[in-house]
Amino acid sequence: MNILIVGAAGATGGHLVRQANAAGHRVTALARDPARMKLAAPNLVTFAADAGDGEALRAALTGQDAVVCALGNPTPLRRNPSPQSPASSG
């Protein structure tokens, strides 16, 4: 199976690339900076592009059987330090 992994240079994307390769799939890893991946495999193709670039994304989609999106925010989610309580409004 040909799988495109969008966001392949991130932590989650890297895990997905390794798992797909281990399962014998042909993987196209789309990342803004593929050099950050530090992965090499005979069935791995890297594709340098921003996921927001429609033309580049269409090119990466060519010949794929499946797409996995691993885009995320590098900043951990945090609790709002000053939430407004319903009792304080009014």
Sequence and secondary structure as in RCSB ss.txt:
>XXXX:A:sequence
MNILIVGAAGATGGHLVRQANAAGHRVTALARDPARMKLAAPNLVTFAADAGDGEALRAALTGQDAVVCALGNPT
PLRRNPSPQSPASSG
>XXXX:A:secstr
 EEEEETTTSHHHHHHHHHHHHTT EEEEEES GGGT    TTEEEEE  TT HHHHHHHHTT SEEEE    SS
     SS   GGG  
